[in-house]
Amino acid sequence: MFIKICANTNLEDARLAAELGVDAVGFVFAASKRRVTPEQVAEITRELPAELAKVGVFTSTDAAEIVRTARVAGLTAVQLHSRFDPKLVDAIDAGSGSALHVVQVVDVQVGMDLEELQWVLTAVLSHPYVLVALLDASHGGVSGGTGMSFDWDRTAAVVREVQEATGGWVIVAGGLNAENVGEAIEAFAPWGVDVASGVESAPGKKDPERLRAFVAAARAAGQRDS
């Protein structure tokens, strides 16, 4: 089970995540209480293990800006919270010389039409330069870091079907914590899970015990699902 800990703002938290053996840490470059600068992130990433994925969260649709930020910050992947645009993904791949993995967020809105979800997710997972799709809850046009989830019971069958049909990878996010991550893994059989607020003591500050509990719960659920 791929585990990503997002919205890191300091070396202490990112280093603990690495010590716990997670697969990726994320940094937010979009408007947020957890926003960081490329220079701040560079000070953190240079101290982290090379094998740990370093993911930048962007709402920008400027491929050149995204690639520049990634280079300064020492990122290995970018997570796009903008509407899926194949041309943007192509431009990021070209601008980075295929050096950056692309994670495309798919916002799941309240009452979203399931055919629309199926169409968007299929398009994302079929793109040759998208490594993985990240499902996140969208409430009032805001997604990521809200601590809110989407309707798992209503959407799980569609997500499973698209994963099987495309052979693509899905990460589930949105309102996850140590108490419910096992339920999410059972429902979606995802490639990975992503958490931010569910392991925090305050915005941008991780709670070590919550972080440890989340990683342990995700691992245990992933082993049961495999």
Secondary structure, 3 states (H helix, E strand, C coil): CEEEECCCCCHHHHHHHHHCCCCEEEEECCCCCCECCHHHHHHHHCCCCCCCEEEEEECCCCHHHHHHHHHHHCCCEEEECCCCCHHHHHHHHHHCCCCCEEEEEEEEECCCCHHHHHHHHHHHHHCCCEEEEEEEEEECCEECCCCCCCCHHHHHHHHHHHHHHHCCCEEECCCCCCCCHHHHHHHHCCCEEEECHHHEEECCEECHHHHHHHHHHHHHHHHHHC
